[in-house]
Amino acid sequence: MSDDMTGFLTQRCQTADRPLQGMTVLVVEDSRFACEAMRILCLRSGARIRRADCLRSARRHLATYRPTVVIVDLGLPDGFGQELIRDLAAMSVRVPVVLGTSGNADGAEVAREAGADGFLEKPIESLAAFQAAILSALPSAARPKGPRALANDIVTPDPLALRDDLSLAAGILSESGDETRLDYVAQFLSGLAISAHDAALEAAAADLARDRRAGRSTSGDVTRITGLVRQRLASGARF
């Protein structure tokens, strides 16, 4: 990171309870529910947030402005997040903080090998953990001075965002033809279920992914996971 960027960051008016004041966070995340959690975390921390739901959209954002922090989900509809992390790490003027995220703890190694400064494991809902992941990756000169309030708050995203994600998954599951869509919907629903603390949906997504990897029939998996998604949409209840 250049000295000019470090100086720019140190001029931000961070406070003890708003340690990310003045920063801009680009969240590259296809789940509206997960992104809504990070929107609340950014708001509580003083940061602005922009969202990209795929690699293509993220690259459009990065072509027009430079955020302070980029948080990249490793599983995206048009590719793998580590591709973008690798590109960001290779930039001549680097984004100050690049973090990977996934519902799979093994994603931490993947993200770091691609050049990420850190990793956020889903569910991302702890205010203290969110702030610490970003601040610990900043150069010392850009970190807030003095004591910092350590809030143990857990954020709760809007259930309407959860419904939007479930509706998206239901639409993909209803499509016929290219079965590779099942790889995407399995990882998407796995991350969503982890973020929403839904053990049944998480298990169904894991079984679908496992059978896809093994080359086994997935008709039973698809029927099961479709039923779970429809049940949740019909009930309108929180997980």
DAKA-V976918 format. One record per residue. N is the residue number from 1. SS is DSSP state (H for helix, E for strand, - for the rest). PSI is psi in radians with two decimals (* if undefined). Layout:
n | ss | psi
N | SS | PSI
N | SS | PSI
//
This chain:
n | ss | psi
1 | - | 2.45
2 | - | 2.75
3 | H | -0.56
4 | H | -0.74
5 | H | -0.69
6 | H | -0.77
7 | H | -0.65
8 | H | -0.75
9 | H | -0.65
10 | H | -0.27
11 | - | -0.15
12 | - | 2.63
13 | - | 1.14
14 | - | 2.60
15 | - | 3.01
16 | - | -0.68
17 | - | 0.01
18 | - | 1.14
19 | - | -0.24
20 | - | 0.32
21 | - | 2.26
22 | - | -0.17
23 | - | 2.73
24 | E | 2.23
25 | E | 2.12
26 | E | 2.06
27 | E | 2.02
28 | E | 1.69
29 | - | 2.25
30 | - | -0.29
31 | - | 2.12
32 | H | -0.57
33 | H | -0.83
34 | H | -0.68
35 | H | -0.61
36 | H | -0.66
37 | H | -0.77
38 | H | -0.50
39 | H | -0.77
40 | H | -0.72
41 | H | -0.72
42 | H | -0.79
43 | H | -0.78
44 | H | -0.41
45 | H | -0.12
46 | - | 0.06
47 | - | 2.67
48 | E | 2.68
49 | E | 2.46
50 | E | 2.61
51 | E | 2.44
52 | E | 2.34
53 | - | 0.10
54 | - | 2.99
55 | H | -0.75
56 | H | -0.79
57 | H | -0.68
58 | H | -0.73
59 | H | -0.56
60 | H | -0.77
61 | H | -0.85
62 | H | -0.32
63 | H | -0.30
64 | H | -0.35
65 | - | 2.84
66 | - | 1.88
67 | - | 2.92
68 | - | -0.65
69 | E | 2.41
70 | E | 2.18
71 | E | 2.08
72 | E | 2.08
73 | E | 2.43
74 | - | -0.38
75 | E | 1.91
76 | E | 2.78
77 | - | -0.39
78 | - | 0.36
79 | E | -2.92
80 | E | 2.40
81 | H | -0.48
82 | H | -0.39
83 | H | -0.79
84 | H | -0.72
85 | H | -0.76
86 | H | -0.73
87 | H | -0.72
88 | H | -0.70
89 | H | -0.43
90 | - | -0.06
91 | - | 2.51
92 | - | -0.69
93 | - | 1.76
94 | - | 2.51
95 | - | 2.33
96 | - | -0.73
97 | E | 2.18
98 | E | 2.12
99 | E | 2.48
100 | E | 2.79
101 | E | 2.60
102 | E | 2.81
103 | - | -0.12
104 | - | 2.11
105 | - | -0.45
106 | - | -0.30
107 | H | -0.36
108 | H | -0.77
109 | H | -0.72
110 | H | -0.81
111 | H | -0.76
112 | H | -0.64
113 | H | -0.52
114 | H | -0.24
115 | - | 0.16
116 | - | 2.63
117 | - | -0.29
118 | E | -3.04
119 | E | 2.44
120 | E | 2.01
121 | E | 2.33
122 | - | 2.55
123 | - | 2.44
124 | - | 1.69
125 | - | -0.13
126 | E | 2.13
127 | H | -0.77
128 | H | -0.77
129 | H | -0.66
130 | H | -0.85
131 | H | -0.72
132 | H | -0.68
133 | H | -0.68
134 | H | -0.85
135 | H | -0.63
136 | H | -0.38
137 | H | -0.25
138 | - | 2.61
139 | - | 2.60
140 | H | -0.58
141 | H | -0.35
142 | H | -0.03
143 | - | 2.64
144 | - | 2.48
145 | - | 2.64
146 | - | -3.04
147 | - | 2.71
148 | - | 2.37
149 | - | 2.24
150 | - | 1.56
151 | - | 2.28
152 | - | 0.35
153 | - | 2.50
154 | E | 2.16
155 | - | 2.67
156 | - | 1.93
157 | - | 2.81
158 | - | 2.21
159 | H | -0.34
160 | H | -0.56
161 | H | -0.63
162 | H | -0.73
163 | H | -0.69
164 | H | -0.73
165 | H | -0.73
166 | H | -0.67
167 | H | -0.69
168 | H | -0.81
169 | H | -0.70
170 | H | -0.67
171 | H | -0.72
172 | H | -0.73
173 | H | -0.47
174 | H | -0.22
175 | - | 2.57
176 | - | 2.87
177 | - | -1.97
178 | - | 1.96
179 | - | -0.19
180 | - | -0.31
181 | H | -0.45
182 | H | -0.54
183 | H | -0.76
184 | H | -0.82
185 | H | -0.54
186 | H | -0.81
187 | H | -0.62
188 | H | -0.85
189 | H | -0.50
190 | H | -0.86
191 | H | -0.70
192 | H | -0.78
193 | H | -0.69
194 | H | -0.77
195 | H | -0.57
196 | H | 0.05
197 | - | 0.79
198 | - | 1.68
199 | H | -0.65
200 | H | -0.78
201 | H | -0.65
202 | H | -0.75
203 | H | -0.70
204 | H | -0.71
205 | H | -0.67
206 | H | -0.70
207 | H | -0.71
208 | H | -0.80
209 | H | -0.73
210 | H | -0.79
211 | H | -0.55
212 | H | -0.77
213 | H | -0.62
214 | H | -0.12
215 | - | 0.33
216 | - | 2.90
217 | - | 2.41
218 | - | 0.19
219 | H | -0.72
220 | H | -0.68
221 | H | -0.77
222 | H | -0.73
223 | H | -0.76
224 | H | -0.85
225 | H | -0.58
226 | H | -0.72
227 | H | -0.73
228 | H | -0.76
229 | H | -0.77
230 | H | -0.67
231 | H | -0.76
232 | H | -0.64
233 | H | -0.65
234 | H | -0.65
235 | H | -0.56
236 | - | 0.24
237 | - | 2.70
238 | - | 2.67
239 | - | *
//
